[in-house]
Amino acid sequence: MNQPDKRCKNCSQHLLMHQKFCHECGQKTATHRINFHFLVHEIQHGIFHVDGGILYTLQELFTRPGHTLREYIAGKRQQHFKPLMLVLILGSVCALFQYFLKGKKKIADPSENLSVNLSQSEASKYIDFKGFITYLKEISEWLGNHFAFTVLLMIPVAAFGFYLGFRKYRYNYPEWLIIMLFLTGQSLAVYMLFIFLNHFAGINNSLFYLISWAMITVSLIQLFNDRMKRNVIFRSMWSMFLSYLLSFLYLIFGILVILFIGVCRYGYNNIITGLVG
């Protein structure tokens, strides 16, 4: 009796009997109709599965972080949640917690008085300060409301600082990007707790930064377990300093770009001639 022709529903590749995954595109051969049972299974499997997903990755990052990073870079990646998605999801959850806990109390906005004072100054002949300050406020609020994106903006700089600090330790810059994404996810998981501790117990976030630095150092000691521990600790401190220095310069550059764009948008036509004159 002839068996019916079995093909992959994703790429139409011919499949062998009892084949669980397509050898062409990797999709599961057993596909089911999308219903509530399918959605519940996908959420459970993709996020809460004990052998893979976000909880598995976080568990590995807290129990054996350095070994996890080394194995991931070496190619053991199937079970782990994607590092970029890890940061986006955890950063978004942190932003959500902060939004609901910040309260509804209206605080006086000092930028309103600043806008009025500047609008009455001599420089108001050359620039629309009301529009300019509103523009800066919108950027500040957008970055505050998109915490995950703000964190992602800083990761390339931090990764470059650690790449410079550990430049003799075999990993290239893209690999340090992955390392910093995972370590940022690790720190964000702890930061969730500190959002509540800060709100309900008034615990300062400086303790979080100390714990975060300690976790990063422990992770790197485990990652470079074939190196002398004191050298890794020293390089970790040096890399942290480089990261903060580069981040400061990065922020200054970003602020200057934002200010320049704002002046171009809200400056009057005679701003150049007025400044020169």
N, C-alpha and C positions, 0 to 999 in steps of 0.2 A: 504493500500500500504506500503510495507516494505521500510524503509529508508536504503540507502547504508551504509555499515560499515565504520565509520569514525575513523581513527587512527592518532596518532601523527607521524609526519614525522621524528622526532628525535629519539624517543624511541619505537615507534609502540604501545604505550598504547592505549587501547580503549577509545574513547572520547564520552562525552554526547553531545546531541544537544545543539547548541548555546553556547558551552563552548569556552571561548576566550583563555584560557591558559591550557596547559596540567597539570593535577594534579599530574603527576609522575615526570616530569623533569622541568616544568615551562615554556617551550617554547610556543610561540604564536601558536595557531592552524591555523591561517590564514597566510600561507606563500606564497610569490609571486616569480615569476621568477626574477632572478637577471638581471636587466637592468639599464640604466642610471636613470630612474625614481626611482628605488629602491635605488641606491647609493645616490642620492640627498636627498631622504627621510631619509635614515639612518644617513647621516651627520647632517642634520637639527635636527633630533630627538635626536641623541646621544650627540651633542655638543651644539647646539643653542636652544634646546627646553626650553620653559619658565618654565616648571614644573619639569625639571630635566636636568642633564648634567653638563658640565663644567662651563657654564655661570651662571647657577642657583646656583651651589656650591659656586662660587666666590662671587656672589651677597649676599648669606647668610653669607659668611665669613666676608664681609665688613659691613653688616647691623646689623647682630645679631650673631657675631662669637662665643661667649661663649655658648649661647643657642643651636646653631647648633652643637657644639662639644659635649655638654651634651646629646642632643637628638640622635646623631649618636652613641655614646658609649652605650646609653640605648637601641638601636636597631632600630631607625628610619633611615634606610639607603637606601631605594629603590630609592629615587629621586636623591641621591648624586653621583657625580663622584667619582670613587675609588681614595683614597688619594695618593697611590703610583703612579698611572697613572697621577694624577694631577701634581705632582712634576716633573715627567719625561717629560711631555709635556711642561709645563711652563719653565722648565730648558732648554729644547732643543730649545724653541723659543728664550729665552734669549741668548743662545750660537749662534743662527743663526743671531740675530740682531748684536751681537758683531763682528761676522765674517765679515758681510757686511759693518760695520761702522769703522773697525779698520784701513782701508786704505791699500794702496799697497806700501807705502814708505819703502824701504829697510833700516833696521837699522843694524849697525855693531854689529856682534855677539862677545861679550867679551870672550865667551868660546873657540873661535878659538885660541886667543892669550894665554889663560890659558893652553890649550892643548899643544901648542908648548913649552911653558916654562916648564911645568911639564915633557914633553917628554925628555927635555934636563937635567933634574935633576937626582940626584943619585938614587932616588926612582924608576926611570923608568926601573931599572934592575929587579924589582919585579912585576911591573904591567903595563899593556898596557893602558896608560892614554888616548890615542886618542879614543880607543874603549870604555873605561870607561865613558868618558865625553859624547860621542855620545849616550851611553845607558841612562845616566841621562837626556840628552836633549829630547830623545824620550819619556821617561816617563812624563816629564814636559809638552811636547807638547800634548801628548795623554790626560792628565788630563785637560789641557786647552781647548782642542777640544771636550771634553765630560763633559761639565759643569754640566749637570743633574746628571751624575754618581758621579762626585766629591761632589756635594751637598748631594747626598744620603749617601755617605760614612761618612759624618759628622753627619747625623741625629741621628743614634743610640747613639752617645756620648752625643749630646745635650739632647736627651730624658732621658738619664741616669742622667744628671745633674739636670733636672727638677724633675725627679722622687725622687732624694735625697732631693731636696729643698722642695718638697711638699709631703714627704713620709707619713705624717699623714693625708693626704687629700683624702683617700679612693681609688685612682686610682693606678693600678699596672703598671709595666714597659711596657708591650705590649700596654696598653691603652695610655700611654704617647708617645709611638712611633706613634700611630695614631694621637694624638693631635699635635705632632711636625710636622708630614707630612702635615696636614692641615694648620698649622701656617706657615710652610715653603712655601707652595703654595701661601698663602696670601702675604708673603714678596716678592716672586718672581714676582707676578703680579705688585707690586709697583716698583720692581727693573727694570722691562721692561721700565718704564717711565724714570728712572734715567740713563739708558743706553743712551737715546737720550739727556737728560739734560746734562749729562757729556760730550757727544760728541759735541753738538752744542752750549751749554751755559757755559761749563767748570765748572759746579756745582760739588763740591766734594762729593764723596760717603759717607763721614762721616755723612752727613745729612740723608742719607738713613738708616744708622745703628741706628740713633736716632729715626727716624720714625718707623723703624721695632721694636725696643724695646718698644716703646709706644703702637704699635698695639698689641704686644704680651701681655703686661701688661693689656690693656683694655679687651682683649679677656679672660684673666684668671680671672679678676675681675668679668666679666659676668658669666664665667663658675662656679666660686665659689661664687655665689651671696648670699649664705647663711652664708658666713664667713665675718669677719670684713675686710673692704676695706684696711686699712693700713697694716694688716697682710699679705694680698695677695700681696700687692705692695712690702713689705719687702721680702717675699719669692721669688717673681719674680726676684728681684735684686740679691738675694743670689743664686738663681738657674742659672741666667745668668752668674754670676761669676764662679760658679762650672762648667758650660758648657764650658766657655772659658779656664779654667784651665785644664779640662779633654781633651779638644780638642788640647791644646798645647802639653800635654803629649802624646796624641794619634799620633800627627804629628811627634814628636820626635821619637817615637817608629817606625812609618812607615818609616821615613827617615833612621833610623839605619838598618832596615830590607832591604831596597832598596840598601843601601851602602854595606851591607854584601853580598847580592846576586851579586852585581856588582863586588866586590873584588873576589868572588869565580869564576865568569865568566871570568874576564879579568886579574886576577893575574896569574903570571907565576908559574911553579912548585916549584921554589925555594923561594917563597914568605915567607913561614913559617920559613924555616931554616935561611933565610936572616934576618927576623925580630928578631928571637931569638938570632942569632949570633950578 
